Amino acid sequence: MIDLPKPFFVLAPLDDVTDTVFRQMVGSCAAPDLYFTEFVNVDGLQSPGREKLLKKLRFGPQERPLIAQLWGKIPENFYKTAQEIVAMGFDGIDLNFGCPEKSVVKNGCCIGMINNRELTGEIIKAVREGGAPLPISVKTRLGLKEIDYTWHEFLLKQSLNMLTIHGRTAKEMSKVPVHWDSIEHIRQLRDKLSPTTLIVGNGDVLTRQQGVELAKKYELDGIMIGRGVFHDPYVFASSGTGESPWITKSKSEKIALYRKHVQLFAKTWQFGERPLPTLNKFCKIYINGFDGAKEMREELMSAKSTKELLTLLR
Ligand SMILES: Cc1cc2nc3c(=O)[nH]c(=O)nc-3n(C[C@H](O)[C@H](O)[C@H](O)COP(=O)(O)O)c2cc1C
């Protein structure tokens, strides 16, 4: 079992963003209490296309505790993958029952599982058997088109170690304010149905201080932050003043941090597993908030290799 403070802070899974490189960068700025991998499809992993997906399961010794997040449709593939996750040395397994992408939902996966509780139960059972003794958690939303607490009641009856709620329905995507009162209601259901399941709230949290206040107000065990890291890679830093160290960083410190990211990227993905343009979304994080940042970003984003990029950053 993972030992966590209260409230604890989690770096959200962000596909094509929170890979081993970015997790190490966030960890070197200010580490969260828990990391997640990007979501990995078990049906793909147990197919000939497996090699392409394995990059999502790479991790370094600093990124701990680390939860592998899985999605898919076939219980047997969840079972086999869970066995592999144990052998790879992860600290837990999370099931993505929340992704709202249309093609995925149409196929009955992720939040689409809400309409197939029998299969959901089979998947959880398969992961529990294949993934023993690791803790098992679920990340989900409030519902598909409407809020549906029968889904959360069902999940809470599965004896999960942790349940993360992004406080919107799939239909709402990220377009409306997060329904923190609904997350609170699910926490109350937890109190009745499964007191040992940790409840994590997620959605639009931009600072640690905001997370601390939300956890206190709604009596949550943890807070998950995703896009907040785009605004502040030090978002998990705890300081007495509530101010992030990021606001004190100079232009040269920000450039040095991006340089570190590019170096780590070049070292980690030597065989082109992640294409160079992947770096562009990170450029905006670091090269930001100083005079000439926009022009500098344009120049950096035109680089054709990591070598050229590192020369420009020098
Ligand atoms: C680019 C991107 C990729 C995402 N990938 C995943 C994923 O792989 N697994 C998952 O459970 N959620 C994924 N999400 C959802 C986030 O984990 C999180 O629930 C959502 O962004 C709301 O939290 P935030 O407002 O703190 O970002 C993704 C979101 C974004 C923006």
The ligand as a MOL file (V3000), in Angstrom:
LIG
                    3D

  0  0  0     0  0            999 V3000
M  V30 BEGIN CTAB
M  V30 COUNTS 31 33 0 0 0
M  V30 BEGIN ATOM
M  V30 1 C -3.9370 16.6740 -23.3330 0
M  V30 2 C -4.7400 15.8780 -22.3470 0
M  V30 3 C -4.5440 14.5210 -22.2560 0
M  V30 4 C -5.2720 13.7470 -21.3270 0
M  V30 5 N -5.0100 12.4090 -21.2120 0
M  V30 6 C -5.6310 11.6920 -20.2320 0
M  V30 7 C -5.2970 10.3220 -20.0020 0
M  V30 8 O -4.4300 9.7400 -20.6650 0
M  V30 9 N -5.9710 9.6750 -19.0150 0
M  V30 10 C -6.9330 10.2860 -18.2410 0
M  V30 11 O -7.5040 9.6630 -17.3450 0
M  V30 12 N -7.2390 11.5750 -18.4250 0
M  V30 13 C -6.6120 12.2930 -19.3800 0
M  V30 14 N -6.8900 13.6230 -19.5170 0
M  V30 15 C -7.7810 14.2720 -18.5310 0
M  V30 16 C -6.9470 14.8350 -17.3660 0
M  V30 17 O -6.2740 13.8110 -16.6540 0
M  V30 18 C -7.8100 15.6280 -16.3740 0
M  V30 19 O -8.8350 14.7950 -15.8860 0
M  V30 20 C -8.4480 16.8650 -17.0240 0
M  V30 21 O -7.4900 17.5670 -17.8060 0
M  V30 22 C -9.0440 17.8050 -15.9630 0
M  V30 23 O -8.0550 18.1600 -15.0250 0
M  V30 24 P -7.2450 19.5740 -15.1250 0
M  V30 25 O -8.2900 20.6600 -15.2610 0
M  V30 26 O -6.4550 19.6470 -13.8690 0
M  V30 27 O -6.4010 19.4950 -16.3600 0
M  V30 28 C -6.2280 14.3800 -20.4780 0
M  V30 29 C -6.4330 15.7650 -20.5910 0
M  V30 30 C -5.7040 16.5140 -21.5030 0
M  V30 31 C -5.9250 17.9990 -21.5750 0
M  V30 END ATOM
M  V30 BEGIN BOND
M  V30 1 1 1 2
M  V30 2 1 2 3
M  V30 3 2 2 30
M  V30 4 2 3 4
M  V30 5 1 4 5
M  V30 6 1 4 28
M  V30 7 2 5 6
M  V30 8 1 6 7
M  V30 9 1 6 13
M  V30 10 2 7 8
M  V30 11 1 7 9
M  V30 12 1 9 10
M  V30 13 2 10 11
M  V30 14 1 10 12
M  V30 15 2 12 13
M  V30 16 1 13 14
M  V30 17 1 14 15
M  V30 18 1 14 28
M  V30 19 1 15 16
M  V30 20 1 16 17
M  V30 21 1 16 18
M  V30 22 1 18 19
M  V30 23 1 18 20
M  V30 24 1 20 21
M  V30 25 1 20 22
M  V30 26 1 22 23
M  V30 27 1 23 24
M  V30 28 2 24 25
M  V30 29 1 24 26
M  V30 30 1 24 27
M  V30 31 2 28 29
M  V30 32 1 29 30
M  V30 33 1 30 31
M  V30 END BOND
M  V30 END CTAB
M  END
